[in-house]
Amino acid sequence: MTTAQIVDKIITGSPFLEEALSEGLINISSLSRKLKPEIEKVLQKKVQLGTILMAIKRRPAGHSFKVTREIKNFMDKLGDIIVRSGLSDYTFENSTGLNSCNRQLIDETAGEKEMFCTVSQGVYETTLVVSNVMAERINTIYLNEKLLAQKTGLSSITIRLPESNTEISGIYYFLLKNLAWSGINVCEIISTSNEVTFVLDEQDVHKAFSILMGIKQA
């Protein structure tokens, strides 16, 4: 193997490194020094730092660069961004009677357009994200169910996605990466075919909204 082939193999095997390089976030000289011992171990001989540096510079844009470019083009087509506040999160242990409770909750809230109500059923537990005003109703309907966790003081941000969102890889990663880099914790993610909802602490929602609007308008 040549130095260039080894450099390409290392960078291709690390999507985060490849992405950071494509964004110009990495000092190439520092990266060359870091890769030098690994490259010399594979080649079993000494390699000049300049050789590694040139191999990195001359490396063609990889898959991560192409994906990032597609995602940025996709972000221009994002639809409305809707913010809701005053939400709570309930997680119940799955049981034989839980489905009946879920159906009752959905039936009772079907005509109430101002209410926020989602039900996400997993293998062992089910999570509800609902408007705070439904607290008494939840306590009544799920009286005999085992409550595993509850969190209040939440808000949500819903983004309408173009129909092509299922054809492009990395959409959620790109959105979540920007939130994570800003220190914003996402409590829940709720998705359908053409929309995604991030549930956050109320204190983070304004900052998160600004970030997502910035992505849309970039």
PAFIPA-616764 format. One record per residue: y, x, z of N, C-alpha, C, O in turn; residue in three letters. Coordinates in steps of 0.05 Angstrom, whole numbers. Layout:
// residues N
- Y,X,Z,Y,X,Z,Y,X,Z,Y,X,Z,ALA .
...
This chain:
// residues 218
- -24,17,0,0,0,0,25,17,0,25,39,12,MET .
- 46,8,-13,71,22,-13,88,12,11,82,-8,23,THR .
- 109,27,16,128,19,37,140,-9,31,142,-25,50,THR .
- 147,-14,6,159,-39,-1,139,-62,3,147,-84,12,ALA .
- 114,-58,-3,93,-78,1,89,-85,31,86,-108,38,GLN .
- 90,-64,47,87,-69,76,111,-83,88,108,-102,104,ILE .
- 135,-75,79,159,-89,88,158,-118,80,164,-136,96,VAL .
- 150,-124,56,149,-152,46,128,-168,63,133,-191,69,ASP .
- 106,-155,69,85,-169,84,94,-176,112,89,-198,123,LYS .
- 109,-157,125,118,-162,152,139,-184,153,138,-202,170,ILE .
- 158,-183,134,180,-203,134,169,-231,126,177,-251,137,ILE .
- 151,-231,106,139,-257,98,123,-270,120,122,-294,123,THR .
- 111,-253,137,95,-263,160,112,-273,183,101,-283,203,GLY .
- 138,-270,181,156,-279,203,178,-296,191,199,-286,183,SER .
- 174,-323,188,194,-340,176,222,-339,189,242,-341,175,PRO .
- 222,-335,216,248,-333,229,263,-308,221,288,-309,217,PHE .
- 248,-286,218,261,-261,209,271,-264,180,293,-255,174,LEU .
- 255,-276,163,263,-280,136,288,-297,134,306,-292,118,GLU .
- 289,-318,150,312,-336,150,337,-322,160,358,-325,148,GLU .
- 334,-306,181,357,-292,192,368,-271,171,392,-267,169,ALA .
- 350,-259,156,358,-240,135,373,-255,113,394,-245,104,LEU .
- 363,-278,105,376,-293,84,403,-303,92,421,-307,75,SER .
- 407,-307,118,433,-316,128,452,-293,135,475,-297,143,GLU .
- 442,-268,131,458,-245,137,464,-240,167,484,-230,174,GLY .
- 445,-249,183,448,-247,212,436,-222,225,439,-217,249,LEU .
- 423,-206,209,409,-182,219,421,-157,208,427,-155,184,ILE .
- 424,-137,226,432,-110,217,408,-96,205,389,-91,218,ASN .
- 410,-90,179,387,-79,164,379,-52,175,355,-45,175,ILE .
- 399,-35,183,392,-9,193,376,-11,219,357,4,223,SER .
- 384,-30,237,369,-34,262,341,-44,256,322,-36,269,SER .
- 339,-62,237,313,-73,230,295,-51,218,271,-51,224,LEU .
- 306,-34,202,291,-11,191,279,6,213,256,15,211,SER .
- 295,12,233,286,29,255,264,15,271,245,28,280,ARG .
- 266,-11,273,246,-26,288,219,-27,273,198,-26,285,LYS .
- 221,-29,246,197,-32,230,183,-5,225,160,-4,218,LEU .
- 198,17,228,188,44,221,161,51,234,143,59,220,LYS .
- 158,48,260,132,55,272,108,39,261,87,50,257,PRO .
- 113,13,256,91,-4,245,84,5,217,60,6,210,GLU .
- 104,11,201,99,19,173,85,46,173,66,50,157,ILE .
- 93,65,190,80,91,191,52,89,200,34,105,192,GLU .
- 46,70,218,19,66,228,1,57,205,-22,65,203,LYS .
- 11,39,188,-5,29,166,-10,50,145,-32,54,135,VAL .
- 12,65,138,10,86,117,-3,112,128,-12,128,112,LEU .
- -3,115,154,-13,139,167,2,164,159,-10,185,154,GLN .
- 28,161,156,45,184,150,74,176,157,80,153,161,LYS .
- 90,197,158,119,193,164,133,180,140,127,186,117,LYS .
- 152,162,146,168,149,125,197,152,132,206,149,154,VAL .
- 213,158,111,242,161,115,255,134,121,247,114,109,GLN .
- 274,134,139,287,109,146,301,97,122,302,72,119,LEU .
- 313,114,105,326,104,81,308,90,62,316,71,48,GLY .
- 282,98,61,263,85,43,258,57,52,256,39,36,THR .
- 256,54,79,251,27,90,275,9,85,273,-14,78,ILE .
- 299,20,90,324,6,86,327,-5,58,334,-28,53,LEU .
- 321,12,38,323,5,10,302,-17,3,307,-35,-13,MET .
- 278,-15,15,257,-35,10,266,-62,20,260,-83,8,ALA .
- 280,-63,43,290,-88,53,312,-99,35,312,-123,28,ILE .
- 330,-82,27,353,-91,10,343,-101,-17,354,-121,-28,LYS .
- 323,-88,-29,314,-95,-55,293,-117,-56,285,-127,-77,ARG .
- 285,-126,-32,265,-147,-31,276,-173,-42,298,-181,-34,ARG .
- 262,-186,-60,272,-211,-72,272,-233,-51,258,-233,-31,PRO .
- 289,-253,-56,291,-276,-37,264,-289,-35,251,-296,-54,ALA .
- 256,-294,-10,229,-305,-4,230,-335,-3,249,-348,-9,GLY .
- 207,-346,6,204,-375,8,224,-387,27,235,-409,22,HIS .
- 230,-374,49,248,-385,69,276,-389,57,289,-409,62,SER .
- 285,-369,41,311,-372,28,312,-396,10,331,-411,9,PHE .
- 290,-400,-6,289,-422,-24,289,-449,-9,302,-468,-17,LYS .
- 274,-450,13,272,-474,29,300,-480,41,309,-503,40,VAL .
- 313,-460,52,339,-464,64,359,-474,44,375,-491,50,THR .
- 358,-464,20,377,-473,-1,372,-502,-8,390,-517,-12,ARG .
- 346,-510,-10,339,-537,-16,349,-556,7,359,-578,2,GLU .
- 345,-547,32,353,-563,54,383,-567,55,393,-589,60,ILE .
- 398,-546,50,428,-548,50,437,-567,28,456,-582,33,LYS .
- 424,-567,5,431,-586,-16,424,-614,-7,439,-633,-13,ASN .
- 402,-617,7,393,-643,17,413,-654,38,418,-678,38,PHE .
- 424,-637,55,441,-646,76,467,-659,66,479,-675,79,MET .
- 474,-652,41,498,-664,29,494,-694,24,513,-709,21,ASP .
- 468,-703,24,462,-730,17,455,-747,42,447,-770,39,LYS .
- 459,-736,66,453,-751,90,470,-777,91,493,-777,83,LEU .
- 458,-798,102,471,-824,104,487,-826,130,496,-806,141,GLY .
- 491,-851,139,506,-856,163,494,-843,188,470,-839,190,ASP .
- 511,-835,206,503,-825,232,512,-845,254,536,-849,256,ILE .
- 493,-856,268,499,-878,287,494,-868,316,472,-857,322,ILE .
- 513,-872,334,510,-864,362,507,-888,379,522,-908,377,VAL .
- 488,-888,398,484,-909,418,484,-896,445,472,-874,449,ARG .
- 496,-909,464,496,-899,492,483,-919,510,476,-941,502,SER .
- 480,-912,535,468,-930,555,439,-935,551,430,-958,550,GLY .
- 423,-913,549,394,-916,544,378,-905,567,387,-888,582,LEU .
- 353,-914,569,334,-904,589,307,-899,575,301,-911,555,SER .
- 292,-881,587,266,-873,577,245,-879,598,247,-870,621,ASP .
- 224,-893,590,201,-899,608,175,-890,595,171,-895,571,TYR .
- 158,-877,610,132,-869,600,110,-881,618,110,-876,642,THR .
- 92,-896,605,70,-909,619,43,-897,610,40,-889,587,PHE .
- 25,-897,628,-3,-889,621,-16,-911,605,-14,-935,612,GLU .
- -29,-904,583,-42,-924,566,-64,-938,582,-79,-926,598,ASN .
- -66,-964,578,-86,-980,591,-94,-1004,573,-82,-1007,552,SER .
- -114,-1019,581,-123,-1042,565,-102,-1064,563,-101,-1079,544,THR .
- -84,-1065,583,-64,-1086,583,-37,-1077,572,-19,-1094,569,GLY .
- -34,-1052,566,-8,-1042,558,1,-1053,531,25,-1058,527,LEU .
- -18,-1056,512,-11,-1067,486,1,-1095,488,20,-1102,473,ASN .
- -9,-1111,506,2,-1138,510,30,-1136,520,47,-1152,512,SER .
- 35,-1117,538,63,-1114,548,82,-1105,526,104,-1115,524,CYS .
- 72,-1087,509,89,-1077,487,96,-1100,468,119,-1103,459,ASN .
- 76,-1117,462,80,-1139,444,100,-1159,456,118,-1169,442,ARG .
- 98,-1164,482,116,-1182,495,145,-1172,494,164,-1187,489,GLN .
- 148,-1146,499,174,-1133,498,187,-1136,470,210,-1143,468,LEU .
- 171,-1129,450,181,-1130,422,188,-1159,414,208,-1164,401,ILE .
- 171,-1178,422,176,-1206,415,202,-1216,429,218,-1230,416,ASP .
- 206,-1208,454,230,-1217,468,256,-1205,458,277,-1217,461,GLU .
- 254,-1181,447,279,-1168,438,283,-1170,408,303,-1159,397,THR .
- 265,-1183,394,266,-1183,364,292,-1195,354,303,-1185,334,ALA .
- 303,-1215,367,328,-1227,357,353,-1216,369,375,-1226,363,GLY .
- 351,-1197,387,374,-1186,401,383,-1160,387,374,-1138,394,GLU .
- 401,-1162,368,409,-1140,351,424,-1118,366,424,-1095,358,LYS .
- 436,-1125,388,452,-1105,403,434,-1088,421,443,-1068,432,GLU .
- 409,-1097,425,390,-1082,442,378,-1059,426,371,-1061,403,MET .
- 374,-1036,440,359,-1014,429,332,-1014,442,330,-1013,466,PHE .
- 311,-1015,426,284,-1016,437,264,-1003,418,261,-1012,395,CYS .
- 251,-982,427,230,-969,411,206,-964,428,208,-960,453,THR .
- 183,-966,416,157,-962,430,142,-941,414,136,-944,391,VAL .
- 135,-919,428,119,-897,415,94,-893,431,94,-884,454,SER .
- 71,-900,418,45,-899,432,30,-874,424,25,-869,400,GLN .
- 23,-858,444,7,-834,439,-22,-838,447,-30,-861,450,GLY .
- -37,-817,449,-65,-819,456,-69,-828,485,-86,-844,490,VAL .
- -54,-816,503,-57,-822,531,-34,-836,544,-37,-847,566,TYR .
- -11,-837,531,12,-850,544,30,-862,523,29,-855,499,GLU .
- 47,-880,532,66,-894,514,94,-891,526,99,-895,549,THR .
- 113,-885,508,141,-881,516,159,-903,504,157,-909,480,THR .
- 176,-915,521,196,-934,512,223,-922,515,229,-909,535,LEU .
- 240,-925,495,268,-918,497,283,-944,493,282,-956,471,VAL .
- 297,-953,513,310,-980,512,338,-979,524,345,-960,538,VAL .
- 353,-1000,519,380,-1003,531,378,-1007,561,359,-1019,570,SER .
- 397,-996,575,396,-997,605,395,-1026,615,383,-1031,636,ASN .
- 408,-1045,600,409,-1072,609,381,-1085,609,378,-1108,620,VAL .
- 362,-1072,598,334,-1083,597,318,-1074,621,294,-1081,622,MET .
- 329,-1060,640,315,-1049,663,299,-1070,678,275,-1066,684,ALA .
- 312,-1092,684,298,-1113,700,275,-1125,683,254,-1131,694,GLU .
- 280,-1128,658,259,-1139,640,235,-1120,639,212,-1129,639,ARG .
- 240,-1094,637,219,-1074,636,202,-1075,662,178,-1075,661,ILE .
- 216,-1077,684,203,-1077,710,185,-1102,713,164,-1100,726,ASN .
- 193,-1124,701,177,-1148,702,153,-1147,684,131,-1153,692,THR .
- 158,-1140,659,136,-1140,639,115,-1119,645,91,-1125,642,ILE .
- 124,-1096,655,105,-1074,660,99,-1070,689,92,-1049,699,TYR .
- 101,-1093,704,97,-1092,733,70,-1079,741,69,-1064,760,LEU .
- 49,-1086,726,22,-1077,734,13,-1052,719,-10,-1044,721,ASN .
- 32,-1039,705,25,-1014,690,34,-990,706,53,-991,722,GLU .
- 21,-967,701,26,-943,716,49,-927,702,47,-918,680,LYS .
- 72,-926,716,95,-911,706,92,-881,712,90,-873,735,LEU .
- 93,-865,691,89,-836,694,115,-821,696,117,-801,710,LEU .
- 136,-831,682,162,-818,683,184,-837,675,179,-856,660,ALA .
- 207,-832,685,231,-849,678,256,-832,678,259,-815,696,GLN .
- 272,-835,658,297,-820,656,320,-838,646,316,-853,627,LYS .
- 342,-837,660,365,-853,652,388,-835,643,385,-811,642,THR .
- 411,-847,637,434,-831,628,430,-818,601,437,-795,597,GLY .
- 418,-833,582,412,-822,556,429,-836,534,439,-858,538,LEU .
- 432,-822,512,444,-833,488,427,-825,464,410,-807,466,SER .
- 432,-837,441,417,-831,417,435,-827,393,457,-838,392,SER .
- 426,-810,375,440,-806,349,419,-811,327,399,-797,326,ILE .
- 425,-831,311,407,-838,289,419,-830,262,443,-835,257,THR .
- 403,-817,246,412,-807,220,396,-820,198,372,-820,198,ILE .
- 410,-832,179,397,-843,155,390,-820,136,408,-804,129,ARG .
- 366,-819,127,357,-797,109,352,-808,81,343,-830,78,LEU .
- 358,-792,61,351,-800,33,321,-803,31,306,-790,46,PRO .
- 312,-819,12,284,-824,8,268,-799,1,244,-798,5,GLU .
- 282,-779,-9,268,-754,-17,261,-736,7,251,-714,4,SER .
- 267,-745,32,263,-728,56,234,-720,60,229,-699,72,ASN .
- 215,-736,50,187,-730,54,177,-709,34,155,-699,36,THR .
- 194,-702,15,186,-683,-6,197,-655,-1,190,-636,-15,GLU .
- 213,-651,20,225,-625,26,216,-617,54,220,-632,73,ILE .
- 205,-593,56,196,-583,82,219,-571,98,238,-560,87,SER .
- 218,-574,124,237,-562,142,262,-578,149,280,-568,162,GLY .
- 262,-604,142,286,-621,147,290,-623,177,312,-617,187,ILE .
- 270,-631,192,273,-634,221,278,-607,234,295,-605,253,TYR .
- 265,-586,225,269,-559,236,299,-551,234,310,-541,252,TYR .
- 311,-556,210,338,-549,205,357,-563,225,375,-551,236,PHE .
- 353,-589,228,369,-605,246,366,-596,275,385,-592,290,LEU .
- 341,-593,284,335,-585,311,344,-557,317,353,-551,340,LEU .
- 342,-539,298,351,-511,301,380,-510,309,388,-496,327,LYS .
- 397,-526,294,425,-525,300,432,-537,327,450,-527,340,ASN .
- 417,-557,336,421,-568,363,412,-548,384,426,-544,404,LEU .
- 389,-535,379,378,-516,399,396,-492,402,400,-482,424,ALA .
- 407,-482,380,424,-458,381,450,-464,396,464,-446,406,TRP .
- 457,-490,399,481,-498,414,474,-506,442,491,-516,457,SER .
- 449,-501,450,440,-507,478,437,-536,484,439,-544,507,GLY .
- 431,-552,464,428,-581,468,398,-588,469,383,-581,451,ILE .
- 390,-600,490,362,-608,494,357,-636,482,372,-655,488,ASN .
- 336,-638,466,329,-664,455,306,-676,472,285,-664,473,VAL .
- 311,-699,484,291,-711,502,269,-724,487,246,-723,494,CYS .
- 276,-738,465,257,-753,449,265,-752,420,289,-750,413,GLU .
- 245,-753,402,250,-756,373,235,-781,363,211,-783,368,ILE .
- 250,-799,351,238,-824,340,243,-824,310,266,-821,302,ILE .
- 223,-828,294,227,-828,265,213,-850,251,192,-860,259,SER .
- 225,-858,228,212,-876,209,214,-861,182,221,-838,181,THR .
- 206,-875,161,206,-861,135,233,-849,127,234,-827,116,SER .
- 254,-864,132,280,-856,122,302,-854,143,326,-856,137,ASN .
- 294,-851,168,314,-846,189,301,-831,212,277,-833,217,GLU .
- 317,-815,226,308,-801,250,328,-805,272,352,-804,268,VAL .
- 317,-809,297,334,-813,320,329,-791,341,306,-787,348,THR .
- 350,-778,350,348,-758,371,358,-771,397,381,-781,397,PHE .
- 343,-771,418,351,-781,444,359,-758,461,344,-739,465,VAL .
- 384,-759,472,395,-736,486,407,-746,512,411,-770,517,LEU .
- 413,-727,530,429,-733,554,457,-741,545,468,-730,526,ASP .
- 468,-761,559,495,-771,551,516,-749,550,534,-751,533,GLU .
- 514,-729,567,534,-708,568,533,-690,542,552,-676,537,GLN .
- 511,-691,527,508,-675,503,515,-689,477,517,-676,456,ASP .
- 518,-715,479,518,-731,454,543,-725,437,541,-724,412,VAL .
- 566,-720,449,590,-715,433,588,-689,418,596,-686,395,HIS .
- 578,-669,432,575,-642,420,554,-644,397,558,-632,376,LYS .
- 532,-658,403,511,-660,383,521,-675,358,514,-668,335,ALA .
- 537,-696,362,548,-711,340,566,-693,323,564,-695,298,PHE .
- 582,-677,335,600,-659,320,583,-639,304,590,-633,281,SER .
- 562,-629,315,545,-610,301,532,-623,277,532,-611,255,ILE .
- 521,-647,280,507,-660,259,527,-669,237,520,-667,213,LEU .
- 550,-677,245,571,-684,225,579,-659,209,585,-660,185,MET .
- 580,-636,224,587,-611,211,566,-603,190,573,-593,168,GLY .
- 540,-608,196,519,-602,177,522,-620,152,519,-611,130,ILE .
- 528,-645,157,531,-664,135,555,-657,117,553,-660,92,LYS .
- 576,-647,128,600,-642,113,603,-614,103,621,-607,88,GLN .
- 584,-596,111,585,-568,103,583,-565,73,583,-542,63,ALA .
